[in-house]
Amino acid sequence: MHKASYNRKLYVFLFCLSLSIFFWLLNALSKSSSSDVIFNVSYVNQPKNKIVLNELPNQLKLKIKGLGFDLMAYKMRFKKPTVIIDLARLKGFNNDLQGNTLSSTSFFPYISSQLGEQLEIKEIYPDSIHFLFDERIEKTVKVIANTRLNFEKQFQLFGKILVKPVITKVSGPASIVDTLSKVYTEQLILNNLSETRTESVVFNSEYEPKKLVFNPNKVILHIPVEKFTESSMVVMLNYTNVPDSIEIKAIPSEIEVKFLIPLSKMASLQSAKFIAEIDYTQINDNFTHKLKVELVDFPDYIQSVTLNPEKVEYILKKRK
């Protein structure tokens, strides 16, 4: 009995204590007070002919006054509240392309309108924000595909990667845009390629901190892929820059050209044109006993071309 009586008294005490705390909080929260609240900031409507170069504060600390209930609603949020600063509505910007430092008091009116009439802004920190401007210009530049391609065995790139569109309009700070003649896409990595691919890619992320905007903001890459096979041709050697008084004969007089060819082009190989030659002027330039063979004409669809041999000996004889 003694223990039960003790527990009952403890429960009564705790209930009374909780009730007292509740009424104390209710009384405190119903009174007006001031508190510091951190707000995220979103900047909108930059001047059309200017661009802000420097990083603006992404948070503001506001000392706000209001009823405790209203203040608690802001302070107890899991996600920080956001205020919007409309640069088009700010007074104090001049038309010159230069820096502006604006007092935070100029933000009071429309930040207050976002908070509502029940809260009053007393202070904003930082007490001023500096804006560093540059002229905004636009320019048309060439787009360069940035790719890293790995192919399955016997498959290769067949031709050039096509970029569509091949140009883009880029706008941003004049100090940066003036230096651009081409821009690169974000690197596209493709592995085990065995068929033609078409991919949409954006521009390199390094342009974002430079305040560059692209139109269009992405391009299409067409990557032609085909299966290749090994093949070869025997080609007779031609001679160039040989004086009329000299006869020259290469040993051997023909070479083997080895290459990779797309399967779809095998039927065209018999009529394909191959021209290999040696240049007589190499003798005068290098006094060499062997002359380098140059493959000066061959089909543009073959790859990995090798010559056997790459250099040939020769015999010179005076014409009678």
ZABAKOL-913643 format. One record per residue (C-alpha): residue in one letter; x, y, z. Coordinates in steps of 0.2 Angstrom, whole numbers, padded with zeros to 4 digits, always signed. Example, Ala and Ser with C-alpha at 12.3 -4.5 7.8 and 13.67 -1.06 7.14 Angstrom:
2
A+0062-0022+0039;S+0068-0005+0036;
# end
This chain:
320
M+0000+0000+0000;H+0014+0012+0004;K+0022+0009-0013;A+0006+0012-0022;S+0003+0028-0013;Y+0020+0034-0017;N+0018+0030-0036;R+0001+0039-0036;K+0009+0055-0028;L+0023+0054-0041;Y+0011+0053-0055;V+0001+0068-0048;F+0017+0078-0047;L+0023+0074-0064;F+0006+0079-0071;C+0005+0095-0062;L+0023+0099-0068;S+0019+0095-0086;L+0003+0106-0085;S+0014+0120-0078;I+0027+0119-0091;F+0013+0118-0104;F+0005+0134-0098;W+0022+0142-0096;L+0026+0138-0114;L+0009+0144-0120;N+0011+0160-0111;A+0029+0163-0118;L+0024+0158-0136;S+0010+0170-0135;K+0021+0185-0132;S+0031+0195-0145;S+0050+0192-0146;S+0064+0192-0158;S+0075+0178-0165;D+0088+0174-0178;V+0082+0163-0192;I+0093+0156-0206;F+0085+0158-0224;N+0091+0150-0240;V+0091+0163-0254;S+0086+0162-0272;Y+0091+0176-0284;V+0079+0178-0300;N+0078+0190-0314;Q+0096+0196-0317;P+0097+0211-0328;K+0096+0206-0347;N+0112+0215-0352;K+0122+0210-0337;I+0128+0194-0329;V+0133+0193-0310;L+0151+0185-0310;N+0154+0183-0291;E+0146+0171-0280;L+0132+0178-0270;P+0127+0173-0252;N+0116+0158-0253;Q+0110+0161-0235;L+0104+0176-0225;K+0102+0177-0207;L+0087+0187-0202;K+0083+0194-0185;I+0064+0194-0185;K+0051+0199-0172;G+0034+0191-0170;L+0024+0180-0158;G+0033+0165-0152;F+0021+0153-0161;D+0026+0161-0178;L+0044+0161-0174;M+0044+0143-0168;A+0036+0138-0185;Y+0051+0144-0194;K+0064+0138-0182;M+0057+0120-0181;R+0057+0117-0199;F+0067+0102-0205;K+0071+0111-0221;K+0077+0129-0221;P+0064+0142-0227;T+0069+0151-0244;V+0067+0169-0248;I+0067+0175-0266;I+0077+0191-0271;D+0071+0198-0287;L+0086+0208-0295;A+0074+0217-0307;R+0065+0225-0292;L+0081+0230-0283;K+0084+0249-0283;G+0102+0254-0284;F+0108+0245-0299;N+0115+0257-0312;N+0117+0254-0330;D+0136+0254-0330;L+0145+0237-0332;Q+0153+0238-0315;G+0151+0232-0297;N+0137+0237-0286;T+0136+0235-0267;L+0118+0236-0261;S+0113+0238-0243;S+0102+0223-0236;T+0089+0236-0230;S+0084+0237-0248;F+0078+0219-0247;F+0066+0223-0233;P+0050+0227-0242;Y+0048+0212-0253;I+0056+0199-0241;S+0044+0206-0228;S+0030+0202-0240;Q+0036+0184-0242;L+0036+0182-0223;G+0019+0189-0220;E+0012+0203-0209;Q+0014+0194-0193;L+0033+0195-0194;E+0044+0210-0194;I+0062+0210-0200;K+0073+0219-0188;E+0090+0215-0196;I+0098+0206-0211;Y+0115+0199-0211;P+0126+0201-0221;D+0121+0220-0220;S+0126+0222-0238;I+0129+0212-0254;H+0141+0215-0268;F+0137+0212-0286;L+0151+0211-0299;F+0145+0213-0316;D+0151+0209-0334;E+0142+0212-0350;R+0132+0198-0357;I+0135+0193-0375;E+0130+0179-0386;K+0141+0170-0399;T+0140+0155-0411;V+0153+0142-0408;K+0158+0124-0415;V+0154+0109-0404;I+0167+0096-0402;A+0162+0078-0396;N+0172+0072-0381;T+0171+0053-0381;R+0180+0038-0374;L+0175+0022-0384;N+0179+0004-0382;F+0174-0009-0394;E+0171-0027-0394;K+0183-0038-0404;Q+0184-0034-0422;F+0172-0019-0421;Q+0178-0002-0424;L+0172+0016-0427;F+0166+0017-0446;G+0169+0035-0451;K+0167+0050-0441;I+0156+0054-0426;L+0142+0065-0432;V+0137+0080-0420;K+0120+0087-0422;P+0119+0102-0422;V+0138+0106-0426;I+0136+0123-0419;T+0128+0131-0403;K+0124+0148-0397;V+0133+0152-0380;S+0129+0167-0370;G+0138+0173-0354;P+0151+0185-0348;A+0160+0194-0362;S+0177+0191-0354;I+0174+0172-0357;V+0163+0171-0372;D+0175+0182-0382;T+0189+0169-0380;L+0178+0154-0386;S+0179+0147-0404;K+0173+0129-0399;V+0165+0120-0384;Y+0166+0102-0379;T+0153+0090-0373;E+0153+0081-0357;Q+0163+0065-0359;L+0153+0051-0366;I+0160+0034-0361;L+0154+0018-0370;N+0161+0001-0368;N+0159-0015-0378;L+0152-0007-0393;S+0146-0018-0407;E+0133-0008-0415;T+0130+0010-0421;R+0124+0021-0406;T+0115+0038-0405;E+0117+0047-0389;S+0111+0064-0382;V+0124+0073-0372;V+0126+0090-0363;F+0140+0102-0362;N+0155+0100-0351;S+0151+0104-0333;E+0166+0115-0332;Y+0156+0128-0341;E+0143+0130-0328;P+0154+0139-0315;K+0159+0151-0329;K+0141+0157-0330;L+0139+0150-0348;V+0122+0146-0356;F+0120+0136-0372;N+0106+0135-0384;P+0103+0121-0388;N+0109+0115-0371;K+0113+0097-0378;V+0118+0089-0394;I+0115+0072-0402;L+0131+0061-0406;H+0129+0048-0420;I+0143+0035-0418;P+0144+0023-0433;V+0151+0006-0428;E+0154-0009-0439;K+0162-0026-0439;F+0179-0026-0447;T+0190-0040-0454;E+0208-0042-0459;S+0212-0041-0478;S+0227-0037-0489;M+0232-0031-0507;V+0248-0033-0517;V+0252-0016-0524;M+0265-0012-0538;L+0277+0003-0533;N+0277+0019-0543;Y+0292+0031-0544;T+0291+0050-0542;N+0303+0064-0545;V+0315+0053-0555;P+0326+0063-0567;D+0324+0059-0586;S+0342+0053-0587;I+0340+0040-0573;E+0331+0023-0572;I+0326+0016-0555;K+0320-0001-0550;A+0314-0005-0532;I+0318-0022-0524;P+0305-0028-0522;S+0295-0019-0535;E+0278-0023-0526;I+0273-0022-0507;E+0259-0030-0497;V+0246-0018-0489;K+0237-0025-0474;F+0222-0017-0467;L+0206-0019-0458;I+0190-0017-0468;P+0171-0016-0464;L+0162-0032-0469;S+0150-0021-0479;K+0164-0015-0490;M+0172-0031-0495;A+0163-0032-0511;S+0170-0015-0516;L+0188-0020-0512;Q+0192-0028-0530;S+0188-0011-0538;A+0197+0000-0525;K+0212+0011-0529;F+0228+0008-0520;I+0244+0019-0525;A+0261+0016-0517;E+0276+0025-0522;I+0294+0029-0518;D+0302+0047-0520;Y+0319+0048-0529;T+0323+0064-0519;Q+0325+0054-0504;I+0342+0048-0511;N+0348+0066-0512;D+0342+0071-0495;N+0348+0056-0485;F+0360+0046-0496;T+0351+0031-0490;H+0352+0013-0497;K+0333+0011-0494;L+0319+0022-0498;K+0303+0023-0488;V+0287+0018-0496;E+0272+0030-0496;L+0254+0024-0498;V+0247+0040-0506;D+0230+0034-0511;F+0218+0021-0504;P+0200+0019-0499;D+0195+0030-0485;Y+0185+0016-0476;I+0200+0005-0472;Q+0209+0006-0455;S+0225+0001-0447;V+0235+0001-0463;T+0253-0007-0463;L+0265-0009-0477;N+0276-0024-0479;P+0290-0020-0482;E+0290-0001-0476;K+0307+0002-0485;V+0314-0005-0501;E+0331-0006-0509;Y+0334+0001-0526;I+0345+0000-0541;L+0349+0015-0551;K+0354+0015-0570;K+0358+0029-0582;R+0347+0029-0597;K+0356+0028-0614;
# end
